[in-house]
Amino acid sequence: MMRISDFLKRYNLHGSLINNVEYDSTTKRVSLETELCKWQQFDYDETKDPEMIEGFIVFEDVTYFETDCVKDFDADEILEVVLISATQSLEKVKIVTDGVNIIIIEAGNVEWHSL
């Protein structure tokens, strides 16, 4: 688990695809089903890595979640990811997709889980 700011330094999400978003208010968890552009990551090895990898971006200790989905997510390409606020314990991120969907999440930490 890492802070959102550290996650954004480690992973380049631009061009990755979001297939589904689930929020569980009981466990305070948001899960983004994602096809990550592996070729955009610093550790990409074109001789052995696929260009895209499927998995989940999982936010834990979520204190704020908002999305203004105008339609269901269906391979929506991530155009912009911006850290909009940060405190010692929580950080808030805004994700904008080409499907005109905006997701705002404030959470304690986040992690990538590949399938």
Biopython code that builds the backbone (N, CA, C, O; Angstrom):
import numpy as np
from Bio.PDB.StructureBuilder import StructureBuilder

atoms = [
    (1, "MET", "N", (0.835, -1.193, 0.000)),
    (1, "MET", "CA", (0.000, 0.000, 0.000)),
    (1, "MET", "C", (0.875, 1.250, 0.000)),
    (1, "MET", "O", (1.905, 1.307, 0.671)),
    (2, "MET", "N", (0.443, 2.243, -0.765)),
    (2, "MET", "CA", (1.198, 3.492, -0.803)),
    (2, "MET", "C", (0.250, 4.677, -0.880)),
    (2, "MET", "O", (-0.925, 4.539, -1.223)),
    (3, "ARG", "N", (0.785, 5.834, -0.554)),
    (3, "ARG", "CA", (0.006, 7.058, -0.674)),
    (3, "ARG", "C", (-0.280, 7.317, -2.157)),
    (3, "ARG", "O", (0.455, 6.855, -3.030)),
    (4, "ILE", "N", (-1.348, 8.055, -2.426)),
    (4, "ILE", "CA", (-1.724, 8.336, -3.814)),
    (4, "ILE", "C", (-0.594, 9.055, -4.550)),
    (4, "ILE", "O", (-0.298, 8.728, -5.699)),
    (5, "SER", "N", (0.044, 10.039, -3.890)),
    (5, "SER", "CA", (1.122, 10.784, -4.559)),
    (5, "SER", "C", (2.276, 9.856, -4.951)),
    (5, "SER", "O", (2.849, 10.005, -6.031)),
    (6, "ASP", "N", (2.619, 8.906, -4.088)),
    (6, "ASP", "CA", (3.681, 7.946, -4.410)),
    (6, "ASP", "C", (3.250, 7.020, -5.542)),
    (6, "ASP", "O", (4.046, 6.685, -6.419)),
    (7, "PHE", "N", (1.985, 6.613, -5.515)),
    (7, "PHE", "CA", (1.439, 5.758, -6.571)),
    (7, "PHE", "C", (1.530, 6.455, -7.931)),
    (7, "PHE", "O", (1.899, 5.836, -8.929)),
    (8, "LEU", "N", (1.191, 7.756, -7.961)),
    (8, "LEU", "CA", (1.215, 8.502, -9.217)),
    (8, "LEU", "C", (2.639, 8.733, -9.716)),
    (8, "LEU", "O", (2.853, 8.901, -10.917)),
    (9, "LYS", "N", (3.615, 8.743, -8.804)),
    (9, "LYS", "CA", (5.015, 8.818, -9.231)),
    (9, "LYS", "C", (5.476, 7.485, -9.809)),
    (9, "LYS", "O", (6.310, 7.449, -10.714)),
    (10, "ARG", "N", (4.930, 6.390, -9.281)),
    (10, "ARG", "CA", (5.340, 5.045, -9.694)),
    (10, "ARG", "C", (4.635, 4.591, -10.985)),
    (10, "ARG", "O", (5.241, 3.932, -11.830)),
    (11, "TYR", "N", (3.358, 4.948, -11.124)),
    (11, "TYR", "CA", (2.562, 4.491, -12.271)),
    (11, "TYR", "C", (2.129, 5.659, -13.146)),
    (11, "TYR", "O", (1.627, 6.669, -12.650)),
    (12, "ASN", "N", (2.330, 5.509, -14.463)),
    (12, "ASN", "CA", (1.819, 6.479, -15.430)),
    (12, "ASN", "C", (0.476, 5.931, -15.907)),
    (12, "ASN", "O", (0.435, 4.926, -16.616)),
    (13, "LEU", "N", (-0.617, 6.582, -15.527)),
    (13, "LEU", "CA", (-1.957, 6.079, -15.855)),
    (13, "LEU", "C", (-2.495, 6.619, -17.169)),
    (13, "LEU", "O", (-3.507, 6.124, -17.666)),
    (14, "HIS", "N", (-1.838, 7.633, -17.748)),
    (14, "HIS", "CA", (-2.332, 8.243, -18.984)),
    (14, "HIS", "C", (-2.456, 7.180, -20.079)),
    (14, "HIS", "O", (-1.515, 6.427, -20.330)),
    (15, "GLY", "N", (-3.611, 7.125, -20.720)),
    (15, "GLY", "CA", (-3.830, 6.182, -21.808)),
    (15, "GLY", "C", (-4.333, 4.820, -21.357)),
    (15, "GLY", "O", (-4.777, 4.019, -22.180)),
    (16, "SER", "N", (-4.268, 4.550, -20.057)),
    (16, "SER", "CA", (-4.806, 3.298, -19.535)),
    (16, "SER", "C", (-6.332, 3.351, -19.623)),
    (16, "SER", "O", (-6.918, 4.428, -19.734)),
    (17, "LEU", "N", (-6.966, 2.181, -19.571)),
    (17, "LEU", "CA", (-8.414, 2.101, -19.765)),
    (17, "LEU", "C", (-9.115, 1.680, -18.484)),
    (17, "LEU", "O", (-8.631, 0.804, -17.767)),
    (18, "ILE", "N", (-10.259, 2.304, -18.191)),
    (18, "ILE", "CA", (-11.084, 1.913, -17.047)),
    (18, "ILE", "C", (-12.310, 1.191, -17.585)),
    (18, "ILE", "O", (-13.059, 1.736, -18.395)),
    (19, "ASN", "N", (-12.507, -0.051, -17.126)),
    (19, "ASN", "CA", (-13.640, -0.858, -17.573)),
    (19, "ASN", "C", (-14.798, -0.872, -16.580)),
    (19, "ASN", "O", (-15.949, -1.087, -16.958)),
    (20, "ASN", "N", (-14.481, -0.639, -15.308)),
    (20, "ASN", "CA", (-15.537, -0.652, -14.296)),
    (20, "ASN", "C", (-15.039, 0.056, -13.036)),
    (20, "ASN", "O", (-13.843, 0.069, -12.747)),
    (21, "VAL", "N", (-15.975, 0.643, -12.296)),
    (21, "VAL", "CA", (-15.655, 1.301, -11.027)),
    (21, "VAL", "C", (-16.639, 0.783, -9.988)),
    (21, "VAL", "O", (-17.851, 0.811, -10.202)),
    (22, "GLU", "N", (-16.112, 0.307, -8.857)),
    (22, "GLU", "CA", (-16.975, -0.165, -7.780)),
    (22, "GLU", "C", (-16.582, 0.519, -6.485)),
    (22, "GLU", "O", (-15.402, 0.626, -6.149)),
    (23, "TYR", "N", (-17.606, 0.984, -5.757)),
    (23, "TYR", "CA", (-17.383, 1.606, -4.450)),
    (23, "TYR", "C", (-18.119, 0.792, -3.399)),
    (23, "TYR", "O", (-19.314, 0.528, -3.536)),
    (24, "ASP", "N", (-17.416, 0.399, -2.362)),
    (24, "ASP", "CA", (-18.012, -0.335, -1.247)),
    (24, "ASP", "C", (-17.914, 0.559, -0.011)),
    (24, "ASP", "O", (-16.834, 0.731, 0.554)),
    (25, "SER", "N", (-19.048, 1.125, 0.404)),
    (25, "SER", "CA", (-19.043, 2.058, 1.527)),
    (25, "SER", "C", (-18.790, 1.346, 2.857)),
    (25, "SER", "O", (-18.349, 1.981, 3.815)),
    (26, "THR", "N", (-19.059, 0.042, 2.935)),
    (26, "THR", "CA", (-18.822, -0.712, 4.167)),
    (26, "THR", "C", (-17.336, -0.889, 4.430)),
    (26, "THR", "O", (-16.864, -0.663, 5.544)),
    (27, "THR", "N", (-16.595, -1.296, 3.392)),
    (27, "THR", "CA", (-15.155, -1.518, 3.554)),
    (27, "THR", "C", (-14.343, -0.266, 3.241)),
    (27, "THR", "O", (-13.121, -0.253, 3.395)),
    (28, "LYS", "N", (-15.038, 0.797, 2.797)),
    (28, "LYS", "CA", (-14.382, 2.061, 2.422)),
    (28, "LYS", "C", (-13.312, 1.810, 1.361)),
    (28, "LYS", "O", (-12.160, 2.222, 1.500)),
    (29, "ARG", "N", (-13.731, 1.117, 0.290)),
    (29, "ARG", "CA", (-12.804, 0.721, -0.779)),
    (29, "ARG", "C", (-13.405, 1.064, -2.144)),
    (29, "ARG", "O", (-14.579, 0.804, -2.408)),
    (30, "VAL", "N", (-12.566, 1.655, -3.007)),
    (30, "VAL", "CA", (-12.940, 1.893, -4.403)),
    (30, "VAL", "C", (-11.999, 1.059, -5.265)),
    (30, "VAL", "O", (-10.782, 1.080, -5.084)),
    (31, "SER", "N", (-12.586, 0.327, -6.202)),
    (31, "SER", "CA", (-11.804, -0.528, -7.082)),
    (31, "SER", "C", (-12.054, -0.117, -8.538)),
    (31, "SER", "O", (-13.195, -0.078, -8.998)),
    (32, "LEU", "N", (-10.967, 0.188, -9.248)),
    (32, "LEU", "CA", (-11.059, 0.540, -10.663)),
    (32, "LEU", "C", (-10.527, -0.636, -11.476)),
    (32, "LEU", "O", (-9.337, -0.947, -11.422)),
    (33, "GLU", "N", (-11.411, -1.289, -12.228)),
    (33, "GLU", "CA", (-10.963, -2.373, -13.119)),
    (33, "GLU", "C", (-10.286, -1.699, -14.310)),
    (33, "GLU", "O", (-10.912, -0.935, -15.045)),
    (34, "THR", "N", (-9.000, -1.991, -14.487)),
    (34, "THR", "CA", (-8.160, -1.207, -15.384)),
    (34, "THR", "C", (-7.332, -2.075, -16.317)),
    (34, "THR", "O", (-6.871, -3.153, -15.942)),
    (35, "GLU", "N", (-7.150, -1.584, -17.544)),
    (35, "GLU", "CA", (-6.141, -2.136, -18.449)),
    (35, "GLU", "C", (-5.013, -1.111, -18.453)),
    (35, "GLU", "O", (-5.110, -0.063, -19.092)),
    (36, "LEU", "N", (-3.945, -1.429, -17.729)),
    (36, "LEU", "CA", (-2.825, -0.514, -17.546)),
    (36, "LEU", "C", (-1.897, -0.559, -18.756)),
    (36, "LEU", "O", (-1.536, -1.633, -19.236)),
    (37, "CYS", "N", (-1.518, 0.619, -19.238)),
    (37, "CYS", "CA", (-0.540, 0.702, -20.328)),
    (37, "CYS", "C", (0.825, 0.324, -19.774)),
    (37, "CYS", "O", (1.561, 1.178, -19.280)),
    (38, "LYS", "N", (1.158, -0.951, -19.856)),
    (38, "LYS", "CA", (2.449, -1.409, -19.336)),
    (38, "LYS", "C", (3.597, -0.730, -20.076)),
    (38, "LYS", "O", (4.641, -0.452, -19.487)),
    (39, "TRP", "N", (3.401, -0.462, -21.381)),
    (39, "TRP", "CA", (4.471, 0.155, -22.177)),
    (39, "TRP", "C", (4.793, 1.582, -21.730)),
    (39, "TRP", "O", (5.817, 2.136, -22.130)),
    (40, "GLN", "N", (3.932, 2.181, -20.906)),
    (40, "GLN", "CA", (4.198, 3.542, -20.411)),
    (40, "GLN", "C", (4.902, 3.533, -19.049)),
    (40, "GLN", "O", (5.222, 4.596, -18.518)),
    (41, "GLN", "N", (5.147, 2.346, -18.478)),
    (41, "GLN", "CA", (5.744, 2.274, -17.146)),
    (41, "GLN", "C", (7.262, 2.255, -17.245)),
    (41, "GLN", "O", (7.821, 1.772, -18.230)),
    (42, "PHE", "N", (7.928, 2.784, -16.219)),
    (42, "PHE", "CA", (9.387, 2.906, -16.248)),
    (42, "PHE", "C", (10.087, 1.550, -16.309)),
    (42, "PHE", "O", (11.212, 1.459, -16.800)),
    (43, "ASP", "N", (9.432, 0.494, -15.814)),
    (43, "ASP", "CA", (10.071, -0.826, -15.773)),
    (43, "ASP", "C", (9.663, -1.723, -16.955)),
    (43, "ASP", "O", (9.875, -2.935, -16.921)),
    (44, "TYR", "N", (9.079, -1.118, -17.994)),
    (44, "TYR", "CA", (8.616, -1.897, -19.149)),
    (44, "TYR", "C", (9.797, -2.498, -19.908)),
    (44, "TYR", "O", (10.782, -1.819, -20.195)),
    (45, "ASP", "N", (9.675, -3.783, -20.222)),
    (45, "ASP", "CA", (10.682, -4.492, -21.009)),
    (45, "ASP", "C", (9.983, -5.031, -22.256)),
    (45, "ASP", "O", (9.247, -6.015, -22.186)),
    (46, "GLU", "N", (10.218, -4.381, -23.393)),
    (46, "GLU", "CA", (9.484, -4.751, -24.611)),
    (46, "GLU", "C", (9.799, -6.167, -25.084)),
    (46, "GLU", "O", (9.054, -6.721, -25.892)),
    (47, "THR", "N", (10.876, -6.758, -24.602)),
    (47, "THR", "CA", (11.213, -8.121, -25.025)),
    (47, "THR", "C", (10.370, -9.177, -24.310)),
    (47, "THR", "O", (10.255, -10.305, -24.788)),
    (48, "LYS", "N", (9.774, -8.811, -23.154)),
    (48, "LYS", "CA", (8.999, -9.830, -22.441)),
    (48, "LYS", "C", (7.655, -9.356, -21.898)),
    (48, "LYS", "O", (6.802, -10.186, -21.584)),
    (49, "ASP", "N", (7.441, -8.047, -21.778)),
    (49, "ASP", "CA", (6.194, -7.547, -21.194)),
    (49, "ASP", "C", (5.139, -7.289, -22.263)),
    (49, "ASP", "O", (5.462, -6.814, -23.351)),
    (50, "PRO", "N", (3.857, -7.606, -21.953)),
    (50, "PRO", "CA", (2.771, -7.215, -22.864)),
    (50, "PRO", "C", (2.596, -5.697, -22.822)),
    (50, "PRO", "O", (2.981, -5.051, -21.847)),
    (51, "GLU", "N", (2.014, -5.128, -23.885)),
    (51, "GLU", "CA", (1.805, -3.675, -23.902)),
    (51, "GLU", "C", (0.766, -3.235, -22.876)),
    (51, "GLU", "O", (0.871, -2.147, -22.309)),
    (52, "MET", "N", (-0.244, -4.085, -22.636)),
    (52, "MET", "CA", (-1.307, -3.771, -21.675)),
    (52, "MET", "C", (-1.406, -4.916, -20.670)),
    (52, "MET", "O", (-1.236, -6.082, -21.028)),
    (53, "ILE", "N", (-1.679, -4.577, -19.416)),
    (53, "ILE", "CA", (-1.928, -5.614, -18.412)),
    (53, "ILE", "C", (-3.215, -5.285, -17.667)),
    (53, "ILE", "O", (-3.483, -4.126, -17.350)),
    (54, "GLU", "N", (-4.005, -6.313, -17.394)),
    (54, "GLU", "CA", (-5.275, -6.123, -16.707)),
    (54, "GLU", "C", (-5.093, -6.252, -15.206)),
    (54, "GLU", "O", (-4.271, -7.033, -14.728)),
    (55, "GLY", "N", (-5.878, -5.468, -14.468)),
    (55, "GLY", "CA", (-5.820, -5.542, -13.022)),
    (55, "GLY", "C", (-6.748, -4.530, -12.391)),
    (55, "GLY", "O", (-7.680, -4.028, -13.018)),
    (56, "PHE", "N", (-6.469, -4.244, -11.136)),
    (56, "PHE", "CA", (-7.313, -3.336, -10.374)),
    (56, "PHE", "C", (-6.454, -2.310, -9.646)),
    (56, "PHE", "O", (-5.424, -2.642, -9.058)),
    (57, "ILE", "N", (-6.901, -1.046, -9.698)),
    (57, "ILE", "CA", (-6.340, -0.005, -8.847)),
    (57, "ILE", "C", (-7.295, 0.063, -7.663)),
    (57, "ILE", "O", (-8.465, 0.414, -7.820)),
    (58, "VAL", "N", (-6.790, -0.275, -6.472)),
    (58, "VAL", "CA", (-7.647, -0.364, -5.288)),
    (58, "VAL", "C", (-7.275, 0.730, -4.291)),
    (58, "VAL", "O", (-6.147, 0.799, -3.803)),
    (59, "PHE", "N", (-8.253, 1.576, -4.006)),
    (59, "PHE", "CA", (-8.094, 2.641, -3.011)),
    (59, "PHE", "C", (-8.684, 2.144, -1.697)),
    (59, "PHE", "O", (-9.808, 1.643, -1.674)),
    (60, "GLU", "N", (-7.930, 2.278, -0.593)),
    (60, "GLU", "CA", (-8.387, 1.856, 0.737)),
    (60, "GLU", "C", (-8.557, 3.088, 1.627)),
    (60, "GLU", "O", (-8.007, 4.152, 1.342)),
    (61, "ASP", "N", (-9.322, 2.929, 2.702)),
    (61, "ASP", "CA", (-9.588, 4.023, 3.648)),
    (61, "ASP", "C", (-10.151, 5.236, 2.915)),
    (61, "ASP", "O", (-9.700, 6.363, 3.115)),
    (62, "VAL", "N", (-11.145, 4.985, 2.063)),
    (62, "VAL", "CA", (-11.753, 6.049, 1.254)),
    (62, "VAL", "C", (-12.676, 6.890, 2.135)),
    (62, "VAL", "O", (-13.580, 6.366, 2.786)),
    (63, "THR", "N", (-12.432, 8.198, 2.143)),
    (63, "THR", "CA", (-13.272, 9.118, 2.913)),
    (63, "THR", "C", (-14.157, 9.967, 2.004)),
    (63, "THR", "O", (-15.082, 10.631, 2.472)),
    (64, "TYR", "N", (-13.868, 9.943, 0.698)),
    (64, "TYR", "CA", (-14.678, 10.716, -0.251)),
    (64, "TYR", "C", (-14.610, 10.029, -1.606)),
    (64, "TYR", "O", (-13.532, 9.675, -2.084)),
    (65, "PHE", "N", (-15.777, 9.846, -2.221)),
    (65, "PHE", "CA", (-15.840, 9.256, -3.561)),
    (65, "PHE", "C", (-16.955, 9.947, -4.330)),
    (65, "PHE", "O", (-18.080, 10.067, -3.844)),
    (66, "GLU", "N", (-16.631, 10.398, -5.532)),
    (66, "GLU", "CA", (-17.632, 11.049, -6.379)),
    (66, "GLU", "C", (-17.319, 10.712, -7.828)),
    (66, "GLU", "O", (-16.161, 10.703, -8.246)),
    (67, "THR", "N", (-18.365, 10.439, -8.577)),
    (67, "THR", "CA", (-18.193, 10.301, -10.013)),
    (67, "THR", "C", (-19.427, 10.879, -10.676)),
    (67, "THR", "O", (-20.549, 10.693, -10.205)),
    (68, "ASP", "N", (-19.208, 11.571, -11.760)),
    (68, "ASP", "CA", (-20.345, 12.136, -12.484)),
    (68, "ASP", "C", (-20.514, 11.366, -13.785)),
    (68, "ASP", "O", (-20.587, 11.947, -14.867)),
    (69, "CYS", "N", (-20.575, 10.053, -13.656)),
    (69, "CYS", "CA", (-20.705, 9.186, -14.831)),
    (69, "CYS", "C", (-21.883, 9.615, -15.685)),
    (69, "CYS", "O", (-23.024, 9.652, -15.225)),
    (70, "VAL", "N", (-21.594, 9.932, -16.909)),
    (70, "VAL", "CA", (-22.670, 10.217, -17.843)),
    (70, "VAL", "C", (-23.048, 8.936, -18.591)),
    (70, "VAL", "O", (-24.083, 8.879, -19.255)),
    (71, "LYS", "N", (-22.207, 7.919, -18.477)),
    (71, "LYS", "CA", (-22.487, 6.607, -19.045)),
    (71, "LYS", "C", (-21.649, 5.582, -18.293)),
    (71, "LYS", "O", (-20.753, 5.945, -17.530)),
    (72, "ASP", "N", (-21.940, 4.308, -18.508)),
    (72, "ASP", "CA", (-21.136, 3.272, -17.868)),
    (72, "ASP", "C", (-19.720, 3.309, -18.413)),
    (72, "ASP", "O", (-19.483, 3.722, -19.549)),
    (73, "PHE", "N", (-18.795, 2.878, -17.595)),
    (73, "PHE", "CA", (-17.410, 2.800, -18.044)),
    (73, "PHE", "C", (-17.279, 1.634, -19.013)),
    (73, "PHE", "O", (-17.747, 0.528, -18.742)),
    (74, "ASP", "N", (-16.641, 1.893, -20.135)),
    (74, "ASP", "CA", (-16.439, 0.857, -21.146)),
    (74, "ASP", "C", (-15.138, 1.181, -21.865)),
    (74, "ASP", "O", (-15.143, 1.817, -22.919)),
    (75, "ALA", "N", (-14.030, 0.742, -21.291)),
    (75, "ALA", "CA", (-12.705, 1.026, -21.846)),
    (75, "ALA", "C", (-12.503, 2.530, -22.028)),
    (75, "ALA", "O", (-12.002, 2.979, -23.059)),
    (76, "ASP", "N", (-12.900, 3.299, -21.015)),
    (76, "ASP", "CA", (-12.693, 4.751, -21.037)),
    (76, "ASP", "C", (-11.206, 5.033, -20.830)),
    (76, "ASP", "O", (-10.603, 4.572, -19.861)),
    (77, "GLU", "N", (-10.637, 5.785, -21.742)),
    (77, "GLU", "CA", (-9.210, 6.094, -21.662)),
    (77, "GLU", "C", (-8.961, 7.206, -20.653)),
    (77, "GLU", "O", (-9.652, 8.224, -20.657)),
    (78, "ILE", "N", (-7.975, 7.008, -19.792)),
    (78, "ILE", "CA", (-7.605, 8.027, -18.811)),
    (78, "ILE", "C", (-6.821, 9.125, -19.524)),
    (78, "ILE", "O", (-5.766, 8.878, -20.108)),
    (79, "LEU", "N", (-7.360, 10.341, -19.464)),
    (79, "LEU", "CA", (-6.722, 11.484, -20.110)),
    (79, "LEU", "C", (-5.889, 12.296, -19.126)),
    (79, "LEU", "O", (-4.860, 12.865, -19.489)),
    (80, "GLU", "N", (-6.350, 12.343, -17.868)),
    (80, "GLU", "CA", (-5.685, 13.213, -16.898)),
    (80, "GLU", "C", (-5.858, 12.632, -15.498)),
    (80, "GLU", "O", (-6.931, 12.147, -15.138)),
    (81, "VAL", "N", (-4.781, 12.693, -14.720)),
    (81, "VAL", "CA", (-4.821, 12.304, -13.310)),
    (81, "VAL", "C", (-4.129, 13.416, -12.532)),
    (81, "VAL", "O", (-2.958, 13.718, -12.763)),
    (82, "VAL", "N", (-4.872, 14.023, -11.602)),
    (82, "VAL", "CA", (-4.339, 15.176, -10.874)),
    (82, "VAL", "C", (-4.529, 14.961, -9.375)),
    (82, "VAL", "O", (-5.620, 14.622, -8.918)),
    (83, "LEU", "N", (-3.454, 15.164, -8.621)),
    (83, "LEU", "CA", (-3.545, 15.174, -7.161)),
    (83, "LEU", "C", (-4.085, 16.543, -6.787)),
    (83, "LEU", "O", (-3.422, 17.551, -7.028)),
    (84, "ILE", "N", (-5.289, 16.599, -6.197)),
    (84, "ILE", "CA", (-5.901, 17.910, -5.947)),
    (84, "ILE", "C", (-5.777, 18.379, -4.509)),
    (84, "ILE", "O", (-5.940, 19.567, -4.234)),
    (85, "SER", "N", (-5.490, 17.465, -3.583)),
    (85, "SER", "CA", (-5.212, 17.906, -2.212)),
    (85, "SER", "C", (-4.488, 16.797, -1.465)),
    (85, "SER", "O", (-4.584, 15.620, -1.813)),
    (86, "ALA", "N", (-3.759, 17.203, -0.428)),
    (86, "ALA", "CA", (-3.020, 16.222, 0.366)),
    (86, "ALA", "C", (-2.868, 16.717, 1.792)),
    (86, "ALA", "O", (-2.531, 17.876, 2.035)),
    (87, "THR", "N", (-3.124, 15.814, 2.732)),
    (87, "THR", "CA", (-2.828, 16.065, 4.133)),
    (87, "THR", "C", (-1.887, 14.948, 4.574)),
    (87, "THR", "O", (-1.470, 14.125, 3.759)),
    (88, "GLN", "N", (-1.557, 14.920, 5.842)),
    (88, "GLN", "CA", (-0.636, 13.895, 6.323)),
    (88, "GLN", "C", (-1.238, 12.493, 6.170)),
    (88, "GLN", "O", (-0.513, 11.534, 5.904)),
    (89, "SER", "N", (-2.557, 12.371, 6.338)),
    (89, "SER", "CA", (-3.168, 11.039, 6.315)),
    (89, "SER", "C", (-3.982, 10.750, 5.059)),
    (89, "SER", "O", (-4.199, 9.584, 4.727)),
    (90, "LEU", "N", (-4.435, 11.778, 4.358)),
    (90, "LEU", "CA", (-5.316, 11.567, 3.199)),
    (90, "LEU", "C", (-4.855, 12.389, 1.999)),
    (90, "LEU", "O", (-4.310, 13.483, 2.142)),
    (91, "GLU", "N", (-5.091, 11.830, 0.812)),
    (91, "GLU", "CA", (-4.836, 12.578, -0.420)),
    (91, "GLU", "C", (-6.045, 12.404, -1.333)),
    (91, "GLU", "O", (-6.722, 11.377, -1.293)),
    (92, "LYS", "N", (-6.305, 13.412, -2.151)),
    (92, "LYS", "CA", (-7.460, 13.387, -3.058)),
    (92, "LYS", "C", (-6.959, 13.477, -4.488)),
    (92, "LYS", "O", (-6.121, 14.316, -4.819)),
    (93, "VAL", "N", (-7.494, 12.587, -5.338)),
    (93, "VAL", "CA", (-7.094, 12.532, -6.742)),
    (93, "VAL", "C", (-8.320, 12.698, -7.635)),
    (93, "VAL", "O", (-9.418, 12.253, -7.301)),
    (94, "LYS", "N", (-8.108, 13.350, -8.779)),
    (94, "LYS", "CA", (-9.160, 13.515, -9.783)),
    (94, "LYS", "C", (-8.695, 12.809, -11.047)),
    (94, "LYS", "O", (-7.599, 13.064, -11.545)),
    (95, "ILE", "N", (-9.546, 11.911, -11.567)),
    (95, "ILE", "CA", (-9.245, 11.161, -12.787)),
    (95, "ILE", "C", (-10.286, 11.540, -13.834)),
    (95, "ILE", "O", (-11.488, 11.449, -13.585)),
    (96, "VAL", "N", (-9.819, 11.966, -15.007)),
    (96, "VAL", "CA", (-10.702, 12.370, -16.094)),
    (96, "VAL", "C", (-10.506, 11.402, -17.253)),
    (96, "VAL", "O", (-9.375, 11.114, -17.644)),
    (97, "THR", "N", (-11.620, 10.898, -17.804)),
    (97, "THR", "CA", (-11.533, 9.958, -18.930)),
    (97, "THR", "C", (-12.129, 10.565, -20.194)),
    (97, "THR", "O", (-12.829, 11.577, -20.154)),
    (98, "ASP", "N", (-11.831, 9.917, -21.314)),
    (98, "ASP", "CA", (-12.346, 10.409, -22.593)),
    (98, "ASP", "C", (-13.840, 10.178, -22.742)),
    (98, "ASP", "O", (-14.458, 10.725, -23.655)),
    (99, "GLY", "N", (-14.422, 9.389, -21.874)),
    (99, "GLY", "CA", (-15.871, 9.189, -21.895)),
    (99, "GLY", "C", (-16.590, 10.268, -21.121)),
    (99, "GLY", "O", (-17.759, 10.107, -20.770)),
    (100, "VAL", "N", (-15.910, 11.368, -20.850)),
    (100, "VAL", "CA", (-16.418, 12.518, -20.109)),
    (100, "VAL", "C", (-16.825, 12.116, -18.690)),
    (100, "VAL", "O", (-17.694, 12.740, -18.082)),
    (101, "ASN", "N", (-16.195, 11.081, -18.181)),
    (101, "ASN", "CA", (-16.428, 10.694, -16.797)),
    (101, "ASN", "C", (-15.323, 11.276, -15.932)),
    (101, "ASN", "O", (-14.153, 11.274, -16.313)),
    (102, "ILE", "N", (-15.705, 11.771, -14.769)),
    (102, "ILE", "CA", (-14.741, 12.291, -13.804)),
    (102, "ILE", "C", (-14.918, 11.509, -12.510)),
    (102, "ILE", "O", (-16.036, 11.318, -12.031)),
    (103, "ILE", "N", (-13.805, 11.064, -11.956)),
    (103, "ILE", "CA", (-13.815, 10.333, -10.692)),
    (103, "ILE", "C", (-12.964, 11.132, -9.713)),
    (103, "ILE", "O", (-11.844, 11.529, -10.036)),
    (104, "ILE", "N", (-13.496, 11.365, -8.516)),
    (104, "ILE", "CA", (-12.716, 12.016, -7.464)),
    (104, "ILE", "C", (-12.717, 11.087, -6.252)),
    (104, "ILE", "O", (-13.770, 10.671, -5.769)),
    (105, "ILE", "N", (-11.513, 10.772, -5.773)),
    (105, "ILE", "CA", (-11.371, 9.849, -4.649)),
    (105, "ILE", "C", (-10.407, 10.459, -3.634)),
    (105, "ILE", "O", (-9.316, 10.911, -3.982)),
    (106, "GLU", "N", (-10.835, 10.461, -2.367)),
    (106, "GLU", "CA", (-9.930, 10.818, -1.278)),
    (106, "GLU", "C", (-9.727, 9.551, -0.465)),
    (106, "GLU", "O", (-10.688, 8.935, -0.005)),
    (107, "ALA", "N", (-8.460, 9.165, -0.289)),
    (107, "ALA", "CA", (-8.181, 7.889, 0.358)),
    (107, "ALA", "C", (-6.853, 7.928, 1.104)),
    (107, "ALA", "O", (-6.005, 8.789, 0.869)),
    (108, "GLY", "N", (-6.703, 6.965, 2.013)),
    (108, "GLY", "CA", (-5.467, 6.843, 2.771)),
    (108, "GLY", "C", (-4.358, 6.215, 1.971)),
    (108, "GLY", "O", (-3.196, 6.601, 2.093)),
    (109, "ASN", "N", (-4.719, 5.234, 1.139)),
    (109, "ASN", "CA", (-3.693, 4.575, 0.329)),
    (109, "ASN", "C", (-4.298, 3.891, -0.878)),
    (109, "ASN", "O", (-5.517, 3.783, -1.013)),
    (110, "VAL", "N", (-3.400, 3.422, -1.767)),
    (110, "VAL", "CA", (-3.817, 2.825, -3.031)),
    (110, "VAL", "C", (-2.796, 1.770, -3.422)),
    (110, "VAL", "O", (-1.627, 1.839, -3.042)),
    (111, "GLU", "N", (-3.267, 0.784, -4.194)),
    (111, "GLU", "CA", (-2.369, -0.290, -4.612)),
    (111, "GLU", "C", (-2.811, -0.843, -5.965)),
    (111, "GLU", "O", (-3.999, -0.839, -6.287)),
    (112, "TRP", "N", (-1.858, -1.312, -6.743)),
    (112, "TRP", "CA", (-2.132, -1.966, -8.023)),
    (112, "TRP", "C", (-2.114, -3.477, -7.814)),
    (112, "TRP", "O", (-1.181, -4.016, -7.217)),
    (113, "HIS", "N", (-3.147, -4.157, -8.308)),
    (113, "HIS", "CA", (-3.230, -5.619, -8.251)),
    (113, "HIS", "C", (-3.389, -6.117, -9.682)),
    (113, "HIS", "O", (-4.437, -5.898, -10.289)),
    (114, "SER", "N", (-2.382, -6.778, -10.233)),
    (114, "SER", "CA", (-2.538, -7.283, -11.598)),
    (114, "SER", "C", (-3.239, -8.638, -11.553)),
    (114, "SER", "O", (-3.129, -9.373, -10.572)),
    (115, "LEU", "N", (-3.956, -8.957, -12.620)),
    (115, "LEU", "CA", (-4.687, -10.234, -12.696)),
    (115, "LEU", "C", (-3.736, -11.354, -13.091)),
    (115, "LEU", "O", (-4.154, -12.506, -13.209)),
]
sb = StructureBuilder()
sb.init_structure("model")
sb.init_model(0)
sb.init_chain("A")
sb.init_seg("    ")
for serial, (resi, resn, name, xyz) in enumerate(atoms, 1):
    if name == "N":
        sb.init_residue(resn, " ", resi, " ")
    sb.init_atom(name, np.array(xyz, "f"), 0.0, 1.0, " ", f" {name:<3s}", serial, name[0])
structure = sb.get_structure()
